[in-house]
Amino acid sequence: MAIEPQAFFSTLEKRVSFTAEDKSLLQSEIDWGKEIAPDMAEFFYDYLGRDQEMSTILNATEGRAHRLKETFIKWFYEMFTGMDDWGSDYADRRWNIGLVHVRIGIGPQHVVPAMATVIREAGKRAKADGKSEEIKEALGRICMIDLAFIEQAYVEVSSEAVLRETGWTEGLFRRLIATGANAM
C-alpha cells in the first residue's frame, strides 16, 4: 500500500489545480517567502503551544521545539523554491515530513487546523505586504498538497502496521474498512 511520492504529488497537483503559473508565481516571491518564514513559524508554534497535547509533544525532548521551528522555516521557504521544480526531491521530502509527524505522535486532528493557521497567517501577511490574491491562492494550493502528504502518511503507516500484524491481504483490509464505514 506504500505510495510512490512523485506519483502521489502528480496526482495531488492535478486535484488541487497547482499549475505552472502557481509555480512561477511562488518562485517570483522566493525572497518574500524567505523573509516571512520565521514569522510564520512563530505564529504556527504559538498556535500549537496553546494546545496541551501538542505542547507536550513539542517539548517531549530537549531542543525538539527549536529543531521543529527550524524545520518549519525550511519547509515554508521550500514551498516557494520548489526545491527541484516540485519534482521527486520535493515529493520525497514531503513524504518524509509526513512520516515524522506520525513518528513523533502528532495526530491528524492537529494537522489540518495547524495548516489552516499557516494559510490564514500567510494570507494576512500577503495582504499587509501588498501581495496579490494569486500568491495567496498558489500558497494555499501547495499547502494543501503538503497537508495531503502528511495525512496520507497516517493512512499508509496504519495500514501497513495492520497488514503486518494480522497477515491480512490488502483486499481483505479494504473490505473490512468499507464494511466498518457502512456500519457507522
N, C-alpha and C positions, 0 to 999 in steps of 0.2 A: 504494500500500500504506500510505500515511500514515494514522495514526489521527486521530480527532477526540477530543480529550482528555475532554470532558464525557461523550460516549457511552461511551468506554473506562472512565471512572470508574464510570458507572452499571452497566456490566456487572460490574466488579470488586466493586462494592458488594453486588450480588446473590450473586456467587460466594463471598464470604467472610462473608456474612450480617452486614454492617455496617449496623446498624439505627438507627432514630430514637432508641432507648433508649441505644445506644452514643454517639451524637452528644450527647445530653443529658447523659449521664454525663461525657463528656470536657469539655464546656463547664462543667459544675459544678466541675471540677477545674482550671480555667484558671490560677488563682493557683499551685497546686501545680506544674503543668506549667512555668510561667514560672520558678518557684523552682528546679526541678531541672534545667532545660535546660543551664545552664553545667556542672553536674556530669556530665551525660550526654555533653556534648561532650568533656570531659576523658577520660572512660572510652573514648569512641569513638576519639579521636585517639591516645591512649596505645596502644590496641589496634592501630590501623593503623600507628603508628610503629615497632612491633616487627617489621613485615614490611619487608624491604629494598626490595622492588619498590614498595610503597606509600610508604615513606619517601622514596624518590627522586621519586615523582610529587608528593607533598605539598610537597616542598622544591625543586621544579624552578625556581621563580621566587621572587624576593624577596617576602615577605609573603603568599604563597599559603596557607600553613598557617594563618596568622592569619585571613585572609579566609574560608577554608573553615570554620574554627571558628565565626566569627560567623554564617555562613550556616547552619551546623548548629543553632545556638541558635534562630535564627528558624524554621527548618524544624520543629524539635521542638515549639516553642510553637504553631505553626500547626496541628499535629495536634489540639490541644486547642481552639483557637478555631474551626477550620474555615474561617477567613477570610470566606467568603461562604456559610456553612452547607454547606460541602463542595460548592460549585457550580462554575461554569465558571472562576472565578479560581483556586480551589484546584486544579482539574484542570490548567489551563494551567500553573500554577507547578510542579506535579509533573512534567509533561511536560518543561518546560524544565530542571528539575533532572536528569532522565534524560539529556537531550541534553548537558548539561555533563559528566556522568560520561563519556559517550562521547568528547566533545571533548578532555578532558584525559587520557584514556587509562587510566581506572580500569576494569580488566577485570571482566567478570561474576563471575569466580571470587573476587573480593574483596567484592562487594556483598552476597551472601547471608550469609556469615559475619559481616560487619560489622553487618548488620541484626539478626542473631541476638544480637550483643553488645548492641545498643541494647535489644532486648526483654528480655534477661536482666538487664541492669543496672537498667532501669526497673522490672522486676518485683521485684528485690531492694529497691530504694528504696521501692516501694509497700508492700511487706511491712513494712519498717523504720518507715515513716511511718504504719502502721496503715490503709492504704487497702484497699478491698475487692478481692476476686478479680475482680469485674466490671470494675473500671477497668483491671486488668492485661489482661483479655481484650479489652476495647474498644481499648486501645492496641495490642495485638498485631494486631488486625484492620486498623486503619488503617495500621500499619506494613507489613502485607502488601500493601495496596493501593499504598502508596508504592513498595514494592520492585518490584511488578509494573510500575509506570511506568518505573522505571529499566531493568529487564530488557527491556521492550518497546522502549525507545529503541535498544538494541543491535540488536535484530531489524530494526527499521524502517530505521535508518541503513545497516546492512549490506546489506539487501535493495535499498534504493534505489540504493546505490552499484553493486551488481552489475548491476541493470537498466539504469542509466545507462551504465555502461561497456560492456556487452555488446549492448545493444539488444534483449535478450530480452523476451518478454511475461511478465506476472506468472504466467500459467498454466503456461508452459514452466518458469519458475523453480521453481514449487511442485512440478511433476512431477519435476524433477531432484533436488530436496531429498528428496522421498518415495522416489525410486529409490535415492538415495545412502544414506538411512537404512535401507532394506531390505537393502542390501548389507553393512551393518556387523555 
